[in-house]
Amino acid sequence: MSIQFGPDYVRAIAPYQGGKPISEVAREFGLNEADIIKLASNENPLGMPESAKQAMQQAMADIGRYPDANGFALKATITAKYGVPADWITLGNGSNDILELATHAFVQPTQEVIYAQYSFAVYALATQAVGARAIVVPAKNYGHDLAAMANRITADTRLIFIANPNNPTGTFLPAADIEAFLKVVPQHIVVVLDEAYNEYLVSELQYDSIAWVRQYPNLLVSRTLSKAYGLAGLRIGFGIAQPAVTDLLNRIRQPFNVNSLAQAAAIAALNDMPFLQRSAQINADGYRQLTQAFDAMDLEYVPSYGNFVLVRVGSDEGAGARVNLALLKQGIIVRPVGNYGLPQWLRISIGLPEENAAFIDALKKVLA
Ligand SMILES: *Cc1c(COP(=O)(O)O)cnc(C)c1O
């Protein structure tokens, strides 16, 4: 018998399945990279902002040196934007880093982490990585059932993940529901409010989660530069929480977890409001384009508040995988979500108008 390394709970982890890279699909299906359209990882179809590119070019001059381990300048930008002091901020190598730091800092093996069915795959990974018990609470209308989640709190609960808007379903929890939830969660349990798609919310739905951070010492809000800010490849996100939580996250993070190009680009992007507005507008237009097509094709979809749409492409358990493969052959990469327990569905990231149109044409052919 071969030697088994590591604890059982690490061997039990199913590897993360990301969106297929364009280069891999080109190799597998004999296509030209230039002809492939990727709508699979909720990236910004505009790419990075020009302001961030220029900031990185300047930062290149110092790339021989280690980055600022404390991210002084970036934290000052976050302070100016969100009104929180530097010791309330944790910088992460993507917000993924913040989610993982949270389980490592606050949860021991066999303690419990609560999250919703059909929520971000990283919650399961981060929970399993520390040998904690995952309490997966059934979704309600594809979104979080906060009342049911509150009911599952026990003496062993240490952390709760909430994504708003949620990925992969795109559902949204109104501010009042989250606030009511925060009121009933015991204060020794950390609540991670993952706001990766916050910048896509229309102003009527925006809410002041930073005010909640001031009120609730157990609340950790996470934000990312990977989506609306167009910097997914750089890996930069941040968490905002009161010092008692932030201090622990900063003790266990790698000292240089955010590289200097990412820090420079993030400062520029966070200040680039025209880019953010353009991203939101392209997204709103693309959402209309996709959902009108789904309506015309009589396809069910979950109304989305993010930069992607979950659409049901068939009624049998093989539908998502089958339609996904047929789309790949036509050079369209979307995200199958069978691993989320949604085998009849595909998640489509909203692209540029011509990318959305090419996807819609391909989908029509595949389903004909
Ligand atoms: C994309 C996404 C993130 C962001 O991940 P990064 O590591 O910042 O790129 C976080 N949470 C959710 C729910 C997401 O969909």
The ligand as an ORCA input file, in Angstrom:
! r2SCAN-3c Opt
* xyz 0 1
  C     -14.927     36.208     -7.797
  C     -15.305     36.106     -6.376
  C     -14.427     36.524     -5.390
  C     -13.146     37.199     -5.760
  O     -12.086     36.396     -5.755
  P     -10.631     37.061     -5.868
  O      -9.811     36.116     -5.106
  O     -10.707     38.404     -5.240
  O     -10.310     37.119     -7.309
  C     -14.808     36.438     -4.071
  N     -16.015     35.980     -3.739
  C     -16.906     35.601     -4.673
  C     -18.258     35.171     -4.255
  C     -16.562     35.642     -6.014
  O     -17.429     35.244     -6.928
*
